[in-house]
């Protein structure tokens, strides 16, 4: 009798284990399907709409820059610079919340999203490169316009000055090329994970918390985000004698490449290959 009960108990545990495995597969598949669907919807948009949306994202992400510069301006001289740079993590997420919840087209948020329909055979690499190019161009133009928009107003309002812009921009530029690339890959990786996590929840508060955790980590650690970095580097280029247009363009190219690799390869490729090699086979 006791042996029979043990068999039944073992059988019940086996059924529960299989049920959990099925549920895991279902959850993973649902998230992957949502991300692929989101990417496909972006591909269907008119190029003009994508460009305008990406310009708006480049402008909106600038509010992270405003808060970063304001924070530095307020605490410079009162705290060690190293601590101030770490404090950036507390204000860095603001622009991302505005962009992501507002559904504007941000390159780093959509890198893995747009790569997945290509991996799934629904779109070509050429289509991917085209839409990436549009989004990047719009984000960069929007960021540059934001620098011109905010500079004089920030000075008049006592938020920060041109010296602060140079200091903040020089801080992100002052690295070897390989460091910039690896740092940008890490930031792209985190942004790709952000997209994945956001598609696991529809609750607005939960989504905001996820955005704060991921982008706050990028800001705290000082990983290089190409679109915020574009604003920081361009602001420094405008007012620093020792920062050339070449310095700005090389920085932008390296961080865009790194963010793209981190989002598309580390997240898009790995997540999809995990599904293809394991879950799809089942």
C-alpha positions in Angstrom: 0.0 0.0 0.0 2.8 2.4 0.9 4.7 1.5 -2.3 1.6 2.2 -4.3 1.2 5.7 -2.7 4.9 6.4 -3.5 4.3 5.5 -7.1 1.3 7.7 -7.3 3.2 10.6 -5.7 6.1 10.1 -8.1 3.6 10.1 -11.0 2.0 13.3 -9.8 5.3 15.0 -9.5 6.2 13.9 -13.1 2.9 15.3 -14.4 3.5 18.6 -12.6 7.0 18.8 -14.0 5.7 18.2 -17.5 3.0 20.8 -17.0 5.5 23.4 -15.9 7.7 22.7 -18.9 4.7 23.1 -21.2 3.9 26.4 -19.5 7.5 27.6 -19.9 7.4 26.8 -23.6 4.1 28.6 -23.9 5.3 31.7 -22.1 8.6 31.8 -24.1 6.7 31.4 -27.4 4.1 34.1 -26.5 6.9 36.6 -25.7 8.8 35.7 -28.9 5.6 36.0 -31.0 4.8 39.4 -29.5 8.3 40.7 -30.2 8.2 39.4 -33.8 4.7 40.9 -34.3 5.9 44.2 -33.0 8.9 44.2 -35.4 6.6 43.2 -38.3 4.3 46.1 -37.5 7.2 48.6 -37.6 8.3 47.2 -41.0 4.8 47.9 -42.3 4.9 51.6 -41.4 5.5 54.1 -44.1 9.1 55.3 -44.2 8.1 58.9 -43.6 6.2 57.9 -40.5 9.2 56.0 -39.2 11.5 58.9 -39.8 9.2 61.4 -38.0 8.8 59.0 -35.1 12.5 58.5 -34.8 13.1 62.3 -34.9 10.6 62.7 -32.0 12.5 59.9 -30.1 15.8 61.8 -30.6 14.2 64.9 -29.2 12.4 63.1 -26.3 15.5 61.2 -25.2 17.1 64.6 -24.7 15.3 65.0 -21.4 17.7 62.4 -20.0 20.5 64.7 -21.1 18.9 67.7 -19.5 18.6 65.9 -16.1 22.1 64.5 -16.3 23.7 67.9 -17.0 21.5 69.6 -14.4 22.6 67.0 -11.8 26.2 67.5 -12.6 25.8 71.3 -12.5 24.1 71.2 -9.1 26.6 68.9 -7.4 29.9 69.8 -9.1 32.3 70.9 -6.3 30.1 69.4 -3.6 30.8 65.8 -4.4 33.6 63.8 -6.0 33.0 63.6 -9.8 33.0 59.8 -9.6 30.0 59.9 -7.3 28.2 62.4 -9.5 28.6 60.2 -12.6 27.1 57.2 -10.7 24.2 59.4 -9.7 23.3 59.8 -13.4 21.7 56.4 -13.1 18.8 57.9 -11.0 17.8 60.4 -13.8 18.9 58.6 -16.9 15.7 56.6 -17.3 13.4 59.7 -17.7 13.9 60.1 -21.5 13.5 56.4 -22.1 10.2 56.3 -20.2 9.0 59.2 -22.4 10.2 57.5 -25.6 9.2 53.9 -24.9 5.8 54.5 -23.4 5.1 57.1 -26.1 5.9 54.5 -28.8 8.5 56.7 -30.6 11.1 54.9 -32.7 14.3 54.5 -30.8 17.2 52.6 -32.5 18.4 50.7 -29.5 15.0 49.7 -28.3 14.0 48.4 -31.7 17.3 46.7 -32.7 16.3 43.2 -31.6 12.7 43.8 -32.4 13.5 44.5 -36.0 16.1 41.7 -36.2 13.7 38.9 -35.2 11.4 39.1 -38.3 14.6 38.7 -40.4 15.7 35.7 -38.3 12.2 34.3 -38.7 12.4 34.6 -42.5 9.7 37.2 -42.8 12.0 40.1 -43.8 15.3 40.5 -45.6 18.6 41.9 -44.3 18.3 44.7 -46.8 14.9 45.7 -45.4 16.4 45.6 -41.9 19.3 47.9 -42.9 17.0 50.3 -44.6 14.7 50.8 -41.6 17.7 50.9 -39.2 19.2 53.6 -41.4 16.0 55.7 -41.2 15.6 55.3 -37.5 19.3 56.1 -36.8 19.2 59.2 -39.0 16.0 60.4 -37.4 17.3 59.8 -33.8 20.6 61.6 -34.6 18.9 64.6 -36.2 16.4 64.8 -33.4 19.2 64.8 -30.8 21.2 67.5 -32.6 18.1 69.7 -32.8 17.6 69.2 -29.1 21.1 70.4 -28.3 20.4 73.7 -30.2 17.0 74.0 -28.6 18.1 73.4 -25.0 21.5 75.2 -24.8 20.5 78.9 -24.4 17.3 78.0 -22.4 19.2 75.9 -19.9 21.7 78.7 -19.3 18.9 81.3 -18.8 17.0 79.0 -16.4 20.1 78.2 -14.4 19.9 74.5 -15.2 23.5 74.1 -16.6 26.0 75.9 -18.7 28.2 75.2 -21.7 31.1 74.2 -19.5 28.9 71.4 -18.0 28.0 70.3 -21.5 31.7 70.0 -22.4 32.5 68.1 -19.1 29.7 65.6 -19.5 30.5 65.0 -23.2 34.2 64.8 -22.7 33.6 62.2 -20.0 31.9 59.7 -22.4 34.4 60.5 -25.2 37.5 59.9 -23.1 37.9 56.2 -23.7 39.9 54.0 -26.1 38.0 52.8 -29.2 37.8 49.2 -28.0 36.3 50.3 -24.7 33.7 52.4 -26.5 32.8 49.4 -28.6 32.5 46.8 -25.8 30.7 49.3 -23.6 28.2 50.0 -26.4 27.7 46.3 -27.0 26.8 45.9 -23.4 24.3 48.8 -23.5 22.8 47.3 -26.6 22.5 43.9 -24.9 20.7 45.5 -22.0 18.4 47.5 -24.3 17.6 44.2 -26.2 16.7 42.6 -22.9 14.6 45.6 -22.0 12.5 44.9 -25.2 12.1 41.3 -24.3 11.1 42.1 -20.7 8.6 44.8 -21.7 6.8 42.2 -23.9 6.3 40.0 -20.9 4.1 42.5 -19.2 1.2 44.8 -20.2 0.9 46.6 -16.8 2.1 50.2 -17.2 3.7 50.5 -13.7 5.6 47.2 -14.2 6.8 48.4 -17.5 8.0 51.7 -16.0 9.9 49.8 -13.3 11.5 47.6 -15.9 12.6 50.6 -17.9 14.0 52.3 -14.8 16.0 49.2 -13.7 17.6 48.5 -17.2 18.3 52.1 -18.3 19.2 53.1 -14.7 21.9 50.4 -14.9 23.2 51.8 -18.2 23.4 55.3 -16.7 24.9 54.1 -13.4 27.6 51.9 -15.0 28.3 54.5 -17.7 27.7 52.1 -20.6 27.6 53.9 -23.9 24.1 54.4 -25.4 24.5 55.8 -28.9 21.4 58.1 -29.0 21.8 59.7 -25.6 25.6 59.7 -26.3 25.0 61.5 -29.6 23.5 64.4 -27.7 26.2 64.4 -25.1 29.1 64.2 -27.6 27.6 66.8 -30.0 27.0 69.2 -27.1 30.7 68.8 -26.1 31.8 69.2 -29.7 30.0 72.5 -30.1 31.8 74.2 -27.2 35.1 72.4 -26.7 38.2 73.4 -28.6 39.9 70.0 -28.3 37.0 67.9 -29.6 36.8 67.7 -33.4 34.0 66.6 -35.8 36.0 63.5 -36.4 36.1 62.6 -32.7 32.3 63.0 -32.6 31.7 61.0 -35.8 34.0 58.1 -34.7 32.3 58.0 -31.3 28.9 57.9 -33.0 29.9 55.2 -35.4 31.4 52.9 -32.7 28.5 53.3 -30.3 25.9 52.7 -33.1 27.8 49.6 -34.2 28.2 48.3 -30.6 24.5 48.9 -29.7 23.4 47.2 -32.9 25.6 44.2 -32.2 24.5 44.0 -28.6 20.8 44.2 -29.4 20.6 42.2 -32.6 23.2 39.5 -32.1 23.4 39.0 -28.3 19.6 39.2 -27.7 17.9 38.8 -31.1 20.0 36.0 -32.3 20.5 34.2 -29.0 16.9 34.4 -27.9 15.7 33.2 -31.3 18.2 30.4 -31.5 17.3 29.2 -28.1 13.7 28.9 -29.2 14.6 27.3 -32.5 17.0 24.7 -31.1 15.0 23.8 -28.0 11.4 24.9 -27.8 10.5 24.6 -31.5 11.9 21.1 -31.6 9.5 20.1 -28.8 
